[in-house]
């Protein structure tokens, strides 16, 4: 069967676009480990081991972190999300489940320290009933993270599209 004319070309174009979209979706579902990801995996593993050892020994040291930097769209969030989902010894935050080794939140944009703290509390299931200062909010965040036995707090910054 041959379809000609504007409608025929449009239908053929839609079919091709549909195929491209399907292939793109399949490719995006794949994750390829690369050198940067392996470095990230090692850094998070060391941080996890350090935190677990400190907790086990009852020693509270200065808290350390890992900064993942790169251009927008370079795969930072994807790499961390993959790592947290597939890591054999880290459990992600789930409602009403303790412990939550990893707690991950999207930071509102634009944001203030207070807004980030409020986002964390809401994500942890702590309803704020009235306005609080940033200091009180972050004290509540710390208390709720300790209550959930959280080892790692991941704050993923939202892209500000207004800049």
C-alpha positions in Angstrom: 0.0 0.0 0.0 1.3 3.4 -0.9 0.1 6.6 0.8 0.9 9.8 -0.9 0.2 13.5 -0.4 0.6 15.7 2.7 -1.4 13.3 5.0 0.7 10.3 3.9 4.0 12.2 4.5 2.7 13.3 7.9 1.7 9.8 8.9 5.0 8.4 7.8 6.8 11.2 9.8 4.8 10.4 12.9 5.6 6.7 12.6 9.3 7.6 12.3 9.1 10.0 15.2 7.4 7.4 17.3 10.2 4.9 16.6 12.8 7.5 17.5 11.0 8.3 20.8 10.7 4.6 21.7 14.4 4.1 21.1 15.3 7.2 23.0 13.2 6.1 26.0 14.9 2.7 26.0 18.4 4.3 25.8 17.6 6.7 28.7 16.6 3.8 30.8 20.1 2.3 30.5 22.9 3.4 32.8 26.5 3.0 31.8 29.2 2.9 34.5 32.0 5.2 33.7 35.2 6.5 35.4 33.5 9.4 37.0 30.7 7.2 38.3 33.3 4.8 39.8 34.9 7.7 41.6 31.5 8.8 42.9 30.8 5.2 44.0 34.2 5.1 45.9 33.6 8.5 47.6 30.1 7.5 48.8 31.4 4.1 49.9 34.1 5.8 52.0 31.6 8.3 53.4 29.2 5.5 54.3 32.0 3.4 56.0 33.2 6.4 58.0 29.7 7.3 59.2 28.9 3.7 60.1 32.2 3.4 62.1 31.5 6.7 63.9 28.0 5.6 64.9 29.2 2.2 66.0 31.9 3.6 68.2 29.7 6.4 69.5 32.2 9.0 68.2 30.8 12.1 66.5 33.3 13.6 64.2 33.1 16.6 61.9 30.6 15.8 59.1 32.0 15.4 55.7 30.3 15.6 52.3 30.7 14.9 48.6 30.1 17.6 46.1 29.2 16.5 42.6 29.7 19.3 40.1 29.2 19.5 36.3 27.3 21.2 33.6 23.5 21.0 33.5 22.5 17.8 31.9 25.8 16.1 32.4 24.3 13.3 34.5 25.0 14.2 38.1 21.4 13.6 39.3 21.1 10.4 37.2 24.4 9.0 38.6 23.4 9.7 42.2 19.9 8.4 41.7 21.3 5.2 40.2 23.9 4.8 42.9 21.3 5.2 45.7 18.8 2.8 44.1 21.3 0.1 43.4 23.7 0.3 46.3 23.7 -3.0 48.2 24.0 -1.5 51.7 22.1 1.8 51.5 18.4 2.1 52.0 16.5 5.1 50.6 13.9 7.0 52.5 10.5 5.4 52.5 7.5 6.6 54.4 7.2 5.0 57.9 10.3 2.9 57.4 13.3 3.2 59.7 16.2 3.4 59.1 16.6 5.6 56.0 20.3 5.5 55.2 19.9 8.0 52.4 17.5 10.9 52.3 17.3 12.7 49.0 15.5 16.0 48.3 15.1 18.4 45.4 16.0 21.9 46.6 13.5 24.5 45.6 14.6 27.2 43.2 15.2 30.0 43.9 15.8 29.0 47.6 16.9 30.2 50.9 18.4 28.1 53.7 15.0 28.2 55.5 13.2 27.0 52.3 15.6 24.1 51.9 15.0 23.1 55.6 11.3 23.3 55.1 11.5 21.0 52.1 13.6 18.5 54.1 11.1 18.5 56.9 8.1 18.0 54.6 10.0 15.2 52.8 10.7 13.6 56.1 7.0 13.7 56.9 7.2 16.4 59.5 4.3 18.8 59.1 5.2 22.4 60.0 2.2 23.9 61.8 3.6 27.4 62.1 6.4 29.6 60.9 9.8 28.9 62.5 13.2 30.4 62.2 15.8 28.8 60.0 17.7 27.7 63.1 14.7 26.0 64.6 13.9 24.4 61.3 17.4 23.0 60.8 17.4 21.7 64.4 14.2 19.8 63.6 15.8 18.5 60.3 18.8 17.2 62.3 16.5 15.6 64.9 14.4 13.9 62.3 17.4 12.6 60.4 18.9 11.2 63.6 15.5 9.6 64.4 15.6 7.8 60.9 19.3 6.9 61.5 20.2 8.7 58.3 23.8 8.4 57.1 23.6 10.5 53.9 21.6 13.6 53.1 21.5 14.4 49.4 20.3 17.8 48.3 19.8 18.0 44.5 19.6 21.6 43.3 16.8 22.5 40.9 17.8 24.3 37.7 16.7 27.9 37.9 15.3 28.5 34.4 14.9 32.3 35.0 18.6 33.0 34.8 
